[in-house]
């Protein structure tokens, strides 16, 4: 899973995979930046994927989407 931020606007992007608790984030890095996380997840495992926009302590996030490995 990856998170990509191509704008130098002070915001960071994060992707969170609930159920497996993996996070890819661009927070704290200069743009452009991409962060990847990987690992084995059993096939057909339901997980919730959420996207976040972060700046300082402020966070905006998506409601989430069920995805399958």
Secondary structure, 3 states (H helix, E strand, C coil): CEEEECCCCCCEEEEEEECCCEEEECCCCCCCEEEECCCCCCCCCEEEEEEEEEECCEEEECCCEEEEC
